[in-house]
Amino acid sequence: MADKWFITWNDVEEFIDEIIDHYKDSTITGVYGIPRGGIILASILSYRMNVPMLLAPHKDCIIIDDISDTGETLMHYDRNTCEGGKKKGYHIVTMFYKEDSAVKPEFYKYIKTDRWIVYPWEEK
């Protein structure tokens, strides 16, 4: 098994701070968290940005997940996809991005290595 990369709550808070700073001049309509990995991050970000946590993505919202690994989950929400000739207008954000993922997030904190990632909410 590969080495483990333990993410701390401090790492999560720094990530949230960086998202807020990155989008401070943007109109953000809310936050949608991809089940399961993005829900906790979405909840924290929603409180910190004082925007609603959404049940479905809306235009100008942040879609957040813990990782864009293969990108299969995020392909459904890829901001470059058009519906009826219009851009969806989502901001895709992940904590980790694997360079061969099918979807490159608009904003991410870390490049995924071959280490197994353990988030603070996963520890027993």
Summary of the structure (lengths in Angstrom):
residues: 124
radius of gyration: 14.1
end to end distance: 18.8
largest distance: 46.7
contacts: 348
relative contact order: 0.22
helix: 23%
strand: 27%
